[in-house]
Amino acid sequence: MNILIDTNIIIPLEPGSLADLEINTELALQFHSLVQKSENVAYVHPAIEHDFSRDKNVERANLRKTLVKRYNIIDSPPPVTILDTTHVGTPEFGSNDYVDNCFLASLKGDAVDYLVTEDKGIHKKAKKVDLQSRVLYLKDAISLLQDFFDETPPPPPSVETKKVYTLDERDPIFSSLRKDYSPGFDPWIQKCKLQHRDAYVIFNKGGTSMAGICILKKEDYLPTGESGKTLKLCTFKVSETQHGNRYGELLLKTVFDYADTNNYQHLYFTTFPKHHDLIEFAKSFGFDSIEKQDEDEIFMQKFLVFSKEDTLKYSPLDFHVKFGPRVTLFESNSSFIVPIKPEFHDVLFPEMREELSLFPDQKPCGNSIKKAYLSNSATKLLKPGDNVLFYRSKFKPSITAIGIVESFIRSTDANQIARYVGSRTVYRYADIANMGTKSKRDTLAIKFRYVKHLESSIGIKELKENSVLNGAPQSITKIKPEGVEWIRQKLKM
């Protein structure tokens, strides 16, 4: 794969002097080492010289202009004019925004597969032009390269349920929260301890500090007035050092499971407008944002209950996003059986291993709600919003989990498939490349959202008896209407 690196990645790689060493130098070096070991190619954009020229330290600027020549330079990069100016503007030639647009144009024109940058402004702009999945922070890039090309690191520890009074309020994860809510944060955390509130916690390797935390509070209504069993996420925080592991999705998945098991009707939390990434993350899982009157905070609320009218009002995919993830429709869409080998099944759905419960697996896809699956199936029947029921083959063959299709592509280009699925998939890059070579077919890449695992898996005998399957599926198989209705009743959906 071809990977474009931003100026803010080059600078920690080429500090110029000991005084210029940056906080990201170690990560940048790890990233660059992975790129080289995996035989990918790191590129810089010729417009990077504009960034160096703005450095008031002329000697350092000239040194970096020389050192950057050791990297591959994109030859004749796509012009910025291919970007929609209504989203990216028309900045002055040579300005910081102009250089940012040059980087995004290289993505848009497919001169590179990914852009690695720590610039939050570029990440926001990428979302506006629908390139956000191909713009990575350093941690995300390292995780992606490890998944696709490197040896898989040992799994981190599990999500644990803890009483808040057992946690250390001096943990670094609380630093930004203390700053946002000062001086009221410390009295509040003491109140949480005295009230014996529960928290979901992910500890860093070694258990010395927290990688993620969510503190819960049970309430009887939403702040906007709707009554009903309500769960407030008083604190929802992932450490800034843990990009790429999908810990936010892992924590949210744990919350959704708890809310579903205990029949909660609403979820909500409050945050500040400056936390754009958190707000967009929550919106992608059906939270609505509501600005608080005369206050700087924003409510993020989600409904988990719905009416018959709601099932008719929304498309199957929109319905799932708004009221899910633990619900899906079986009307105005189709349902498919997707066979999956046990070794891939265990990585994609780690919570279904008999010896384990909720935990982060060795790959980020095991932590996520948004996943991907690859197949050489020739089916052309899939549509966004269709249900996919995963059938684990060989070892205890049965349907074990259900998801809903977000989107899909077909391609013979391994790079295109890899950048489409990102860290959602269980496959390594070599697996993706071999799929097309061995089958001589297009690879079907399916992005789907995980609905839930089945409390009791459904074996082949029961599936045959109820017109779901005629035999063990060898490829993606559409379920007949009578089988769909039996599945819907079996799942109580």
PEVENNOR-V478332 format. One record per backbone hydrogen bond with DSSP energy under -1.0 kcal/mol. NH is the residue of the N-H (numbers start at 1). CO is the residue of the C=O. Records with the same first field share a line. If there is no record, write none. Layout:
# PEVENNOR-V478332
NH->CO + CO
This chain:
# PEVENNOR-V478332
3->41
4->114
5->43
6->116
9->6
10->6
11->7
13->9
14->10
20->17
21->18
25->22
28->24
29->25
30->26
31->27
32->28
33->29
34->30
35->31
36->32
37->33
38->34
39->36
40->35
41->1
43->3
44->72
48->45
49->46
50->47
52->48
53->49
55->52
58->56
61->57
62->58
63->59
64->60
65->61
66->62
67->63
68->64
69->66
70->67
71->68
72->42
74->44
82->79
83->80
87->84
88->84
89->85
95->92
99->95
100->96
101->97
102->98
103->99
104->100
105->101
106->102
107->103
108->104
109->105
110->107
111->106
112->106
113->2
114->2
115->134
116->4
117->136
123->119
124->120
125->121
126->122
127->123
128->124
129->125
130->127
131->126
134->131
135->132
136->115
141->137
142->138
143->139
144->140
145->141
146->142
147->143
148->144
149->145
150->145
160->201
162->199
164->197
166->163
167->164
171->168
174->171
175->172
178->174
179->175
180->176
181->177
184->181
188->184
189->185
190->186
191->187
192->188
193->189
194->190
195->191
196->193
197->192
199->162
200->214
201->160
202->212
204->209
207->204
211->202
212->202
213->237
214->200
215->235
216->198
217->232
219->230
222->226
225->222
228->220
230->219
231->266
232->217
233->268
234->215 + 232
235->215
237->213
239->211
242->239
245->242
250->246
251->247
252->248
253->249
254->250
255->251
256->252
257->253
258->254
259->255
260->256
261->257
262->258
263->260
264->259
265->229
266->229
267->302
268->231
269->300
271->298
275->272
276->274
279->275
280->276
281->277
282->278
283->279
284->280
285->282
286->283
287->282
288->301
290->299
292->297
295->292
298->271
299->290
300->269
301->288
302->267
304->265
311->307
313->309
314->310
319->315
320->316
321->317
322->318
323->319
324->320
336->387
337->477
338->389
340->391
345->341
346->342
348->344
349->345
352->349
353->350
356->353
366->363
367->364
371->448
372->424
373->446
375->444
385->405
386->383
387->334
388->403
389->336
390->401
391->338
392->398
393->340
395->393
398->392
399->458
400->390
402->452
403->388
404->449
405->386
406->447
407->447
409->445
411->443
417->413
418->414
419->415
420->416
421->417
422->418
424->421
429->148
432->428
433->429
434->430
435->431
437->433
438->434
439->435
440->436
443->411
444->375
445->409
446->373
447->407
448->371
449->404
450->369
451->402
452->402
454->400
458->399
463->459
464->460
465->461
466->462
467->464
468->463
469->463
477->337
479->335
484->480
485->481
486->482
487->483
488->484
489->485
490->486
491->487
493->488
